[in-house]
Amino acid sequence: MIYIERKQPKPKTLKTKKDLYSEEFISALEKDFHNKCYICEGRIPAINVEHFKPTKFYPELEFVWENLYLSCERCNKIKGTKSILDCTDKSVEIESRIKYECSSFRAHDVKIELANGFDDDLTKGTINILEIVYNGNTPIRERGTNLLRKALIDEMIIFQELFENYEDAKFNEDERKFYENRISNKLSQASPFAAFKRQIIKDTPE
Ligand SMILES: [Zn+2]
């Protein structure tokens, strides 16, 4: 999960369940969340409108724009009515709280850990959800985990290749600039699995 800055204005009509299926609403939500699930950061095969604060406990927030997030169906189900860190609130500093690591083998679990200095319940609860999202291995969850890990590893391989190309272009300024821009795009809010790629930069700043 990374910080997502929401910029779209609130859709004009947002009062009934039907409005949650309107073109205006869905496209505003897709723009705000860059067409990716805010929890797993994957591109979404089946989109869900996720109530960040669940309607079970906050029925008054059912049609409140700021409470409606874009997620994939799987993450929506896994999160359910649990509370997690709010990735749209800059002051939460979500990216300082959780560390990510992914091996290049699909059979290996993804590592998701508390960053130094954080041990609050909300961060721990968020890590528990992410554990199920990336590593869930019950028969029902395993299929989704495999697909997600494949997408994650594919993205990490592209990212790694860009770095190698960047290194190889040591003596060619134009080429180096080209790869630098591509690396930078891969670290942007809109890029899938940005948390994992940003972690690489944090761990190897040089
Ligand atoms: Zn997801």
Boltz pocket constraint, residues with backbone or C-beta under 6 A from the ligand:
constraints:
  - pocket:
      binder: B
      contacts: [[A, 37], [A, 38], [A, 39], [A, 40], [A, 41], [A, 42], [A, 71], [A, 72], [A, 73], [A, 74], [A, 75], [A, 76]]
      max_distance: 6.0
